[in-house]
Amino acid sequence: MLLAVWAFVSCDVLDLKPTDRISDADVWEDSALIELYVNAAYSYIPHGFNNEMFCAACDETYNIHNHGNLWIIQRGELTPDNVTNLHSIINSWDSSYSNIRALNVFFDRIEDSPVEASLKDRLTGEMKFIRAFVYANLIWRYGGVPLITNVFELNQDFTVTRASYDECVDFIVKELDEAIALLPAKMEDDNKGRASGDACRALKARVLLYAASAQNNPSNDRAKWERAEAATKEVIDAGYQLYDDYQSIFLEDNPEIIFARYFTQANSTDFMNWNGRSGSNGQGGQCPTQNLVNAYEMTNGELPYLNEELPLQVNPASGYDEQNPYVGRDPRFEASILHDGSMWADRETEFFEGGLDSPESSVGSWNASLSGYLFKKFMVESIPPYGSTVKPENPWIHFRLAEFYLNYAEIMYELGDEETAREYVNKVRARQSVQMPPVTASGTELRDKIRHERRIELVFEGHRYFDVRRWKIADQTESKDLLAIDIKKLEDGSKTYETTLLLHRTFLDQFYLLPIARAEVDKSNGCLEQNPGY
């Protein structure tokens, strides 16, 4: 009798669906639940509004709080043992493969799902874009990686090997071409922020540019540059426009944006607090370096200094005045960086010794900038860094037209068409709110001008770290010490400015790629090859 009862109960339990959650089977029967699954997958594409950013892994900024341990990179201390200490926006190996598994589950289940074919196609296109983006982020960090498109079961062989960089590129491009065929060119209204055909084209073009660059194309294969050119021209011809006001690009939706992460009050960030002035009770995390400030040209197109390292030598052709260092600079400087004397949120910024925003202040001194600068780019002036119930809703831009003008200028230079290269770099410099003198250089000087323009136009957007590596110049740029400005206010109200050392940096050849964590290599039983030099 007891056996019969147990048999009855056992069968009944096995037939029950979970009552405290939605079952896996139910998800793939319901179009709304499938769409929620896809919505969640957009978080696999990291945005930049974090308390640690890529700009603190190169020469753009110094994060005083070291939330993501990026000092490991800046000081040249990176190893396979400490790489796991880095913020996941940098060391994304573990999270990426966890995300890839979730994406592969979608592809495994969606084909047999009974949902409407048009919805199935759109969501499949979006997930192909997301998977391509996850793989792109992996190869830009680590080089060639294992390509996994199936869902591993418990008893399967988990050992995988790394595909070559070119094999990964071909896979990503194939994913994106298939996605383009399934998606509308643009997403509008309620679908804004979802992957579109143009977003796929933009990612494809960037992937092919990186693949053609020196780090990944040591033989300088012209066919790779031609492939990048065709993809980039498609993006340029897609109908986007440069936005007139440079500062506002990053504060509101506008026709320059190709693909962005959008935010709401319910889905927001604490970016204003993380990067606000210490004297206003902000945390002042990201501090732009004096190296970056020195890279902003004067309005006559000349750099203020002849060199980049101490002792600095003023460029006499620039008209730069060391006692008025922020006067007469490229307008993108004022739009991007808060400096001593900047008017912001109804008061003057005080980075001078003893000033309200300085380390000697009685207000938040532990959050004071150590470089003498803070973000203005991305920052919403009407939202105080502390105590506000209103959160920023400005978008994080993944792709915008100006990047592709500069990509195209670089590609055309490498293909030998200097006239077109100058045309496209000058389109960016001629933006209505910028109006910098046109570039007239040729030869290697033109290449340097194009690269310099990227440094200024795309500052803090997550490009510089990858640019100096793909160009194979990081051994030069990332070995330079980080600099700061020391400002003293005299009794008569005048100020003195002295450039000082902020951080000594070291760059080793292996740092062109991140290491794979030692634990990952060890548990692969010799199948996963470590990057060179580690």
Phi, psi and omega in degrees: 000312178300321179298318181296316178299315180298319179296319180295313180297317182300314181295321181296318179297317182295334182274349183286142168275156176299140179259351183254003181198166177280132182287157179299320181298321181295325182305315188275002174259349190238119184298324180293320180289324177296319180295323176296323177299317179292318179304317181296330183291341178295339177291348178286347176262104187290134173268172186264358183276063180247170176284353170226141186226160180301331183296342178270005176254007178221214186261014183275313183220169175230121180271113187293337183265346177054042182304319184258016179057033182285349173301333177305318179285312185296328181268000178073038184248012188290132178219168175295344180272326182258358181299333179290347177281346182287150175306144183294344175292338177261297180270092189253015186302302184299310183295325181295316182285331171296318179292321179299322177299315179297322177294319180292328174300317178302309183295330179290327187259332191293328184300321182267003180289141183278010184289165184304139186300320183294321177292319179300317180296313182297314182293325176297318177298317179297318182289329174295320176299313182296316179296320177298320181293319179299315179293323177298315179298326177293311185289332177291335180267318192245351190086203180301140184226165175299133176262110183243121181238358179249165178263115180290136173261171188302320187264008180277163176282118184271355185289129181226154177244164181279131169284161177288162178303314182295323177296320177296317179300314180299321178296314181298315180297319178298315177303315184289321176298320178293323178293319180303322181291341184257348190243151171292155182301321182228148174253132185229167176055235185293341181267001179300135184099348174274159180297136178237173175300321180291324175299320177297318179297321181294314178297317178301315181295319179293318179301317182287328174298311179300322181292333180275346185285164190305321182300323185250001181220062187298336178273359181054049178299116183298328182299328179291322177293323179293323177296319178294322180298313182297318181292320181291321179297326176300319180293314181300324184274007186276358172101017177271163185226146171294134179277139187298315187263112185301314183297323184285344178308321190264006183244348184204162176294144183199166187285002175274341185282128176264318178206133183212161170265123181258152184234159175226175177297329179278342182227081190231187179228170175256033187300323180297321179289315183299330186238011180284162179299139179297325180292348175250020179070025171272169183268350173049040189296303184272120181247107177304144184273160174294332176304313180293315181302319179293343181277349177282125181292161166284165183294348175273003177090359180265146174283148182292332182237154178277341183223175186246350185240158179294141355281139182280146179241121181296137175279110185296337181281349187276333187079013182289136179245113183296341177268355174223064194290344186253010181265137173076030182260161171318128183304338179291342175295307180296331180282344189246333192228129170277126179236171176304128181095349178295132172278126183207129178051048171071017172207163180278138179283134185237090176266356180292158182305122182088355180288167185300331183254017184260167176297344180266002183290154174278355181246113172056039185301331181289346178255008184288145176298136177264354179259341185092016181211156173219173178293141160242325174301138181078344188276134180265112189297330185281352182253110179294151184292337184225137173090357182273138173274350178268133180251156179291143178239007181293147186282151167268120187268119175277318181222131174220161190301320184302323177302318186282334168297316180288323174301317183292321177301316179297314182297315182293326174299313182294336177270002175092006181259082185291329181298314179291324177301313178297320181303315186280326176292327180284336172301320180290317181291339182270005177312143189305322183273359183251298174050052175274153182302143181295148174283130179241002186294165175221172178064210183295335176296324177294317177303316180296322180295319179296315179295321179295321180298322176299319182302323183274308185296321187257019186304138177069003185269005176093015182264323190302316180306314182283323182302310185292336177280315181292333175280351183062040176240007182296333177297338176268309186287324186269000174263355178279137179296150175278140184245156178228173176243133177251118186243131176239136177260123183274170184299328181277004178092347177286166183230153173244149184232124179229126177280131184231166178283130176257314182206130174280131183240153176227139177230125177254156187301326182293344184286358174299332174235152172286150172283155168276137182307138182305321181299323178293317179294317183297316184282355177276359181056040175086000181277333184261114183275132180287153176292150185302143174092348181259000000 
